[in-house]
Amino acid sequence: MTPAEAHVVTPRRLAVVMIAGLAAVLLCVLICPLIGPSTLSLRRAFAGQWPDYQMFFGVRLPRVLLSLLCGGALSIAGCLFQSLLRDNLATPYTLGVSSGASLGAVIAICFGFHTVAGLPGIWGAAMLGAAITLLIVLAVASEGSRMSSFTLLLGGVMINGVVTSLIMLLHNLASVRESFAIVHWLMGNIDPPEPSTLVALAVAVLPTSVGLCLMARRWNLMAVGEEWAASRGVSPARLLLIGYIAGSFLAAAVTAVTGPIGFVGLVVPHALRLKLGSDHRLLMPASFLFGAAFLAICDTVARSVFSVELPVSVLTALVGGPSFIVLLRSRRRSLWL
């Protein structure tokens, strides 16, 4: 069987990958809440006995569910940006929206905004910062009704640089207490969420991710090239706009809750592309499921293995970076770089 034939999407192959991804997510839901620095009894937890009940249903299970949602959202957003920009190194942070969300959160910390539009100050400011950054990038990258992936990438990278500089400026001017809070938030952490937070994030992430998967054939056209997509009767500018807004929305929603978490949107989609091929009908749902499992496992290790709890973004970088290098070296003969 040739490599091209091995990557053909058939109903059987799609079913196998989906079952494997769902099994990975289910195992994370069942096993990860049981792992932690202290032991807990499932029998006591389901019997409603304290502290096992509170530890399982109030802390560990919501945290695992949050990590699954965040990992899936970041991974599918990374997969989307890689196809839109035709750049395998693109991530949810490439086009500046996550940096905009971070700037909004830093402003909220520095100026003591406790609530914004009825939301916790950091979340509301982060979403507002992401929205403003998105509009600025679109204004810079578009000319009338025209927009290309090249101008979108350049505009996003430049705005990202400016926003990062503003974050460093505010950090330098902040007080010691504010500086500590900024560093803690920028490191990216998954904390046990309130049920309302979990429901709100699920409402934001799941329908958007399903919609992106349903448009997989169009992302296949964009991955080949804008001219190819136009010759097949679709509007590249419209798809770029839809994809950029959808991917940015996913990245901003996650960043507003957890802070920036790197490497998930780069490593997982690219590793799956090397193993499964570039057909987004298979790649996008697989990215969501395996990205969810990847972040849940990393968060479980970060809070369980070491004597102090590590920020999950530290572990995703420590695990994802070397794994990515090994994967690239194992496939270097079949890659064009």
C-alpha positions as CSV (number, residue, x, y, z in Angstrom):
1,M,0.0,0.0,0.0
2,T,1.4,3.4,-1.0
3,P,1.5,6.3,1.5
4,A,-1.3,8.1,-0.5
5,E,-3.5,5.0,-0.3
6,A,-2.8,4.7,3.5
7,H,-4.2,8.2,4.1
8,V,-7.4,7.8,2.1
9,V,-10.4,8.5,4.4
10,T,-12.8,5.5,4.3
11,P,-15.8,5.0,6.6
12,R,-14.0,2.2,8.3
13,R,-10.9,4.3,8.9
14,L,-12.9,7.2,10.1
15,A,-14.8,4.9,12.6
16,V,-11.6,3.4,13.9
17,V,-10.0,6.8,14.6
18,M,-13.1,8.2,16.1
19,I,-13.5,5.2,18.4
20,A,-9.9,5.4,19.5
21,G,-10.3,9.2,20.2
22,L,-13.5,8.7,22.1
23,A,-11.9,5.9,24.1
24,A,-9.0,8.1,25.0
25,V,-11.4,10.8,26.2
26,L,-13.5,8.3,28.2
27,L,-10.4,6.8,29.9
28,C,-9.3,10.3,30.9
29,V,-12.8,11.0,32.4
30,L,-12.7,7.7,34.3
31,I,-9.0,7.5,35.4
32,C,-7.7,11.1,35.7
33,P,-10.0,12.2,38.6
34,L,-8.7,9.2,40.6
35,I,-5.1,10.4,40.4
36,G,-3.8,13.1,42.7
37,P,-1.5,14.0,45.6
38,S,-4.0,12.5,48.0
39,T,-6.0,9.3,47.8
40,L,-9.8,9.3,47.5
41,S,-12.4,6.6,47.7
42,L,-15.0,6.3,44.9
43,R,-17.3,4.5,47.3
44,R,-17.2,7.4,49.8
45,A,-17.5,9.9,47.0
46,F,-20.6,8.4,45.5
47,A,-22.0,8.0,49.0
48,G,-21.7,11.7,49.5
49,Q,-19.2,11.5,52.3
50,W,-16.8,14.4,52.9
51,P,-14.0,15.0,51.9
52,D,-14.1,12.4,49.1
53,Y,-17.3,13.7,47.7
54,Q,-16.1,17.3,47.5
55,M,-12.7,16.3,46.2
56,F,-14.1,14.1,43.4
57,F,-17.2,16.1,42.2
58,G,-16.1,19.6,43.3
59,V,-12.4,19.6,42.4
60,R,-11.0,16.8,40.3
61,L,-13.8,15.8,37.9
62,P,-14.6,19.5,36.9
63,R,-10.9,20.1,36.4
64,V,-10.6,17.1,34.1
65,L,-13.6,18.1,32.1
66,L,-12.2,21.7,31.8
67,S,-8.9,20.4,30.6
68,L,-10.7,18.2,28.0
69,L,-12.6,21.1,26.6
70,C,-9.6,23.4,26.6
71,G,-7.3,20.8,24.9
72,G,-9.9,20.0,22.3
73,A,-10.6,23.7,21.5
74,L,-6.9,24.6,21.2
75,S,-6.1,21.5,19.1
76,I,-8.9,22.0,16.6
77,A,-8.1,25.8,16.4
78,G,-4.4,24.9,15.7
79,C,-5.5,22.5,13.0
80,L,-7.7,25.1,11.4
81,F,-5.1,27.8,11.4
82,Q,-2.5,25.4,9.9
83,S,-4.9,24.7,7.0
84,L,-5.9,28.4,6.4
85,L,-2.4,29.7,6.5
86,R,-0.8,26.6,4.9
87,D,1.8,26.7,7.6
88,N,2.4,23.7,9.8
89,L,3.9,25.9,12.5
90,A,0.8,28.0,12.9
91,T,-0.9,27.8,16.3
92,P,-3.9,29.5,18.0
93,Y,-1.5,32.2,19.2
94,T,0.1,33.0,15.8
95,L,-2.5,35.6,14.8
96,G,-2.5,37.6,18.0
97,V,-5.9,37.0,19.4
98,S,-4.7,35.0,22.4
99,S,-2.1,37.8,23.1
100,G,-5.0,40.3,22.9
101,A,-6.9,38.2,25.5
102,S,-3.8,38.1,27.7
103,L,-3.4,41.9,27.4
104,G,-7.0,42.4,28.5
105,A,-6.5,40.1,31.5
106,V,-3.3,42.0,32.4
107,I,-5.1,45.3,32.2
108,A,-7.9,43.9,34.5
109,I,-5.2,42.8,37.0
110,C,-3.4,46.1,37.0
111,F,-6.5,48.3,37.3
112,G,-8.4,46.0,39.7
113,F,-11.4,45.2,37.5
114,H,-13.4,42.7,39.6
115,T,-16.4,42.4,37.2
116,V,-16.9,43.3,33.5
117,A,-20.4,43.0,32.1
118,G,-21.4,40.7,34.9
119,L,-18.4,38.4,34.4
120,P,-15.3,38.0,36.5
121,G,-13.0,40.9,35.6
122,I,-10.2,38.9,34.1
123,W,-12.5,36.8,31.9
124,G,-14.5,39.8,30.6
125,A,-11.4,41.9,30.0
126,A,-9.7,38.9,28.2
127,M,-12.7,38.4,25.9
128,L,-12.9,42.1,25.2
129,G,-9.1,42.3,24.5
130,A,-9.4,39.3,22.1
131,A,-12.3,40.9,20.2
132,I,-10.5,44.2,19.8
133,T,-7.4,42.5,18.6
134,L,-9.4,40.4,16.1
135,L,-11.0,43.5,14.6
136,I,-7.6,45.3,14.3
137,V,-6.0,42.3,12.6
138,L,-9.0,42.0,10.2
139,A,-8.7,45.8,9.4
140,V,-5.0,45.5,8.8
141,A,-5.3,42.3,6.7
142,S,-8.3,43.2,4.5
143,E,-8.7,45.6,1.6
144,G,-12.3,46.1,0.9
145,S,-13.8,42.6,0.5
146,R,-10.4,41.1,-0.3
147,M,-8.2,39.2,2.2
148,S,-5.5,36.7,1.8
149,S,-3.8,34.2,4.1
150,F,-0.5,36.0,3.6
151,T,-1.8,39.4,4.7
152,L,-3.7,37.8,7.6
153,L,-0.5,36.1,8.8
154,L,1.6,39.2,8.5
155,G,-1.0,41.4,10.2
156,G,-1.5,38.9,13.0
157,V,2.3,38.5,13.6
158,M,2.8,42.3,13.8
159,I,-0.2,42.9,16.1
160,N,1.0,40.0,18.2
161,G,4.4,41.7,18.6
162,V,2.8,45.0,19.6
163,V,0.4,43.4,22.1
164,T,3.2,41.4,23.7
165,S,5.3,44.6,24.1
166,L,2.3,46.2,25.9
167,I,2.0,43.3,28.2
168,M,5.7,43.6,29.1
169,L,5.3,47.3,29.7
170,L,2.3,46.9,32.1
171,H,4.1,44.1,33.8
172,N,7.1,46.4,34.4
173,L,4.9,49.1,35.8
174,A,2.8,46.9,38.0
175,S,3.2,46.6,41.8
176,V,4.8,43.5,43.3
177,R,1.4,41.9,44.1
178,E,0.1,42.7,40.6
179,S,3.3,41.5,39.0
180,F,2.9,38.1,40.8
181,A,-0.7,37.8,39.7
182,I,0.3,38.6,36.1
183,V,3.0,36.0,36.0
184,H,0.8,33.4,37.5
185,W,-1.9,34.1,35.0
186,L,0.4,34.2,32.0
187,M,1.9,30.8,32.9
188,G,-1.4,29.2,32.1
189,N,-3.2,27.1,34.7
190,I,-6.2,24.8,34.9
191,D,-8.0,25.4,38.2
192,P,-11.2,23.6,39.3
193,P,-14.0,25.6,37.6
194,E,-17.5,26.5,38.9
195,P,-20.3,24.5,37.2
196,S,-21.5,27.7,35.4
197,T,-18.0,28.3,34.0
198,L,-17.8,24.7,32.7
199,V,-21.3,24.9,31.1
200,A,-20.5,28.3,29.5
201,L,-17.2,27.1,28.0
202,A,-18.9,23.9,26.7
203,V,-21.6,25.9,25.0
204,A,-18.9,28.0,23.3
205,V,-16.5,25.2,22.4
206,L,-18.6,22.3,21.3
207,P,-21.0,23.8,18.7
208,T,-18.1,25.8,17.2
209,S,-16.0,22.7,16.9
210,V,-18.8,20.6,15.4
211,G,-19.4,23.4,12.9
212,L,-15.7,23.4,11.9
213,C,-15.8,19.6,11.4
214,L,-18.8,19.9,9.2
215,M,-16.9,22.3,7.0
216,A,-13.9,20.0,6.6
217,R,-14.2,19.7,2.8
218,R,-13.8,23.4,2.5
219,W,-10.8,23.5,4.8
220,N,-9.3,20.8,2.5
221,L,-9.7,23.2,-0.5
222,M,-8.1,26.1,1.5
223,A,-5.2,23.9,2.5
224,V,-4.3,23.3,-1.2
225,G,-4.4,27.0,-2.0
226,E,-6.7,30.0,-2.4
227,E,-6.7,29.8,-6.2
228,W,-7.7,26.1,-6.1
229,A,-10.5,26.9,-3.6
230,A,-11.8,29.7,-5.9
231,S,-11.7,27.4,-8.9
232,R,-14.0,25.0,-7.0
233,G,-16.6,27.7,-6.5
234,V,-16.0,28.8,-2.9
235,S,-14.9,32.3,-1.7
236,P,-11.4,32.1,-0.2
237,A,-11.9,35.5,1.5
238,R,-15.1,34.4,3.1
239,L,-13.6,31.1,4.3
240,L,-10.6,33.0,5.7
241,L,-12.9,35.3,7.6
242,I,-15.1,32.4,9.0
243,G,-12.1,30.3,9.9
244,Y,-10.2,33.2,11.5
245,I,-13.2,34.3,13.6
246,A,-14.1,30.7,14.6
247,G,-10.5,29.7,15.5
248,S,-9.9,33.0,17.4
249,F,-13.2,32.6,19.3
250,L,-12.1,29.1,20.5
251,A,-8.6,30.3,21.5
252,A,-10.0,33.4,23.2
253,A,-12.6,31.5,25.2
254,V,-10.0,29.1,26.5
255,T,-7.4,31.8,27.2
256,A,-10.0,33.9,29.1
257,V,-10.5,31.0,31.5
258,T,-7.1,29.4,31.8
259,G,-4.5,31.8,30.6
260,P,-2.3,31.0,27.6
261,I,-1.5,27.3,27.2
262,G,1.1,26.6,24.5
263,F,2.1,23.7,22.3
264,V,-1.3,21.9,22.3
265,G,-2.4,23.6,19.1
266,L,0.9,22.9,17.4
267,V,2.0,19.4,18.5
268,V,-1.3,17.5,18.4
269,P,-2.6,18.5,14.9
270,H,0.8,18.2,13.3
271,A,1.5,14.8,14.9
272,L,-1.9,13.6,13.7
273,R,-1.3,15.0,10.2
274,L,1.9,13.0,10.0
275,K,0.1,9.8,11.1
276,L,-3.3,10.2,9.5
277,G,-2.8,12.5,6.5
278,S,-4.1,15.9,5.7
279,D,-7.8,15.2,5.0
280,H,-9.6,17.5,7.5
281,R,-12.7,15.2,7.5
282,L,-10.5,12.9,9.6
283,L,-8.0,15.3,11.0
284,M,-10.3,17.8,12.7
285,P,-12.4,15.5,14.8
286,A,-9.2,13.5,15.7
287,S,-7.4,16.7,16.7
288,F,-10.3,17.7,19.0
289,L,-10.5,14.3,20.7
290,F,-6.7,13.5,21.0
291,G,-6.0,17.2,21.9
292,A,-8.5,16.9,24.7
293,A,-6.9,13.7,26.0
294,F,-3.4,15.2,25.7
295,L,-4.1,18.2,27.9
296,A,-6.1,16.2,30.4
297,I,-3.1,13.8,30.9
298,C,-0.6,16.7,31.1
299,D,-2.7,18.4,33.7
300,T,-3.1,15.2,35.7
301,V,0.7,14.7,35.7
302,A,1.3,18.4,36.5
303,R,-0.8,18.2,39.7
304,S,0.2,14.7,40.8
305,V,3.8,13.7,40.1
306,F,5.8,16.6,41.5
307,S,6.0,17.8,45.0
308,V,4.5,21.2,43.9
309,E,1.8,21.7,41.3
310,L,3.3,22.8,38.0
311,P,1.5,25.1,35.6
312,V,0.1,22.9,32.9
313,S,1.7,25.0,30.1
314,V,5.1,24.1,31.5
315,L,4.4,20.4,31.1
316,T,2.8,20.7,27.6
317,A,6.0,22.4,26.5
318,L,8.3,19.9,28.2
319,V,6.4,17.0,26.8
320,G,5.3,18.4,23.5
321,G,8.6,19.9,22.3
322,P,10.8,16.8,22.5
323,S,8.0,14.6,21.3
324,F,7.5,16.8,18.3
325,I,11.3,16.7,17.5
326,V,11.3,12.9,17.7
327,L,8.3,12.6,15.5
328,L,9.8,14.9,12.9
329,R,13.1,13.0,12.9
330,S,11.3,9.7,12.5
331,R,9.6,11.0,9.4
332,R,12.3,13.3,8.0
333,R,12.7,11.3,4.8
334,S,9.1,11.7,3.8
335,L,8.9,15.4,4.7
336,W,9.7,18.4,2.5
337,L,11.1,21.2,4.6
